[in-house]
Amino acid sequence: MARLLYGNFDFEHELGTPHYNRPKRLARLNAELTACLIAIASDHDQIWCPETLPENYAERLADAGLPAVELVHPDQNCQVNPDVPVELAPWGWSHAAVEFALHTGVTVPSINLDAIRKANSRGFSFALEQSLAVALPGSIRLDSSRQLVDAISESAAAWGRSTAEHRVILKAEFGMSGRERFVLRGNEALTPSVHGWINRRVEQAGNVYLEPWLDRVAEFSTHWEITQLETVPAKGSGTAQAVRSTAPDAPNSSPAFSENVRFVGLTQLLNTPHGQYSGSRVGATATELPDDELDRLLAEIKTAAEQAAVAASLLGYAGPVGIDAMIYRDAEGALQTRPVQDINARWSMGRIALALQQRLAPTGCLLLLRIPLSSSDTSDELPIVTPDDGQLIRLTPAVVGNESCSEVLVAVVGSSPQRLAVVERRLRSYDLG
């Protein structure tokens, strides 16, 4: 069945905000990112384009080794052939995505919206960290801004710091890409803006989560594909029932419940100092850690992440899952892992990077990188990459809907991890203005 890929990249806002009305800036961001969906497409799939892309852009990406897809605009019919149904494949499933499918006349597969909402919630990952015994010292759930001062004091004590200087991060029930969070120190806890932010999020979803700000060493994402739990005949009847735990909220790593959870790969997650996504590395890592130490820490991360993915499947979730993790230094300077930092029960940029690597360099390495654009840049030219460096593909265009984009996504297939690092340094210093 052909699919219509739909880039609701603000998916978590759809989950977290009742009667969500997409702001213009996020509608524009969705339009700019749309072209990257070609990485997870198959030949003859369609991609929904809310604004026009440059002429022949899909063909140019196909010439670079990506699938041949059809770009569909709002004034076109997605159901070109009534005898060949088209199924919606959004970035993430929500009530709004279902409504979009109904509006455009495409098919909605079997999904569990309650499971999707729960799997993406901060409450689910918070509870998992507790049950897996990997919770951060000083992590606390709040249901009122009145708890903030005491919560920061408790968190500071857990890290042996003064309350005034202890740095924490507040996270809403649903958030992504550095949005829906608030970073502050203990001496900033009484400001009206902080309390107002907390109370608005609590009113929306019931809770806000406080975490200590960590001394980050490196971040990674493990990626999983979950298929629907198989059904078996119920005892004493001819009907079928889902194979699932009697306590679906609890992690369960027994083989009977993990056959439907497949490991897809690992990516190094690149973030800005403020925690916003800037890129992904596949098949190559850059850290200051010795290889044997890094391997040990990554094994810890993968083991706990698999249990988290199984727990998501037991909720009834099926589909792609990316689980973000961090290697950090604790109060004594020792290396620790946070293997279940965020659970993204949807597609993700890390999964885009993995798909590109599997298509373009299955035995090599790849970098996916965000590059800011100046307002005057309308060129599709990029710095020269020599054959020794590898292959460079501009995944998203400089202009969408006759307006310049704020940034582009660039994929680099490296001939080696060393050459990939050289290109990355060049791209990070390049001024597209």
Secondary structure as GFF3:
##gff-version 3
##sequence-region A 1 433
A	DSSP	beta_strand	2	6	.	.	.	ID=ss1
A	DSSP	alpha_helix	11	16	.	.	.	ID=ss2
A	DSSP	alpha_helix	24	33	.	.	.	ID=ss3
A	DSSP	three_ten_helix	34	40	.	.	.	ID=ss4
A	DSSP	beta_strand	46	48	.	.	.	ID=ss5
A	DSSP	alpha_helix	57	63	.	.	.	ID=ss6
A	DSSP	beta_strand	70	72	.	.	.	ID=ss7
A	DSSP	beta_strand	86	90	.	.	.	ID=ss8
A	DSSP	alpha_helix	95	104	.	.	.	ID=ss9
A	DSSP	alpha_helix	113	119	.	.	.	ID=ss10
A	DSSP	alpha_helix	122	131	.	.	.	ID=ss11
A	DSSP	beta_strand	140	142	.	.	.	ID=ss12
A	DSSP	three_ten_helix	145	147	.	.	.	ID=ss13
A	DSSP	alpha_helix	148	158	.	.	.	ID=ss14
A	DSSP	beta_strand	167	172	.	.	.	ID=ss15
A	DSSP	beta_strand	181	185	.	.	.	ID=ss16
A	DSSP	three_ten_helix	186	188	.	.	.	ID=ss17
A	DSSP	alpha_helix	192	205	.	.	.	ID=ss18
A	DSSP	beta_strand	208	212	.	.	.	ID=ss19
A	DSSP	beta_strand	215	226	.	.	.	ID=ss20
A	DSSP	beta_strand	231	233	.	.	.	ID=ss21
A	DSSP	beta_strand	240	242	.	.	.	ID=ss22
A	DSSP	alpha_helix	255	258	.	.	.	ID=ss23
A	DSSP	beta_strand	261	271	.	.	.	ID=ss24
A	DSSP	beta_strand	277	282	.	.	.	ID=ss25
A	DSSP	alpha_helix	291	314	.	.	.	ID=ss26
A	DSSP	beta_strand	319	329	.	.	.	ID=ss27
A	DSSP	beta_strand	335	344	.	.	.	ID=ss28
A	DSSP	alpha_helix	349	360	.	.	.	ID=ss29
A	DSSP	beta_strand	365	372	.	.	.	ID=ss30
A	DSSP	beta_strand	390	394	.	.	.	ID=ss31
A	DSSP	beta_strand	399	400	.	.	.	ID=ss32
A	DSSP	beta_strand	403	404	.	.	.	ID=ss33
A	DSSP	beta_strand	407	414	.	.	.	ID=ss34
A	DSSP	alpha_helix	417	429	.	.	.	ID=ss35
###
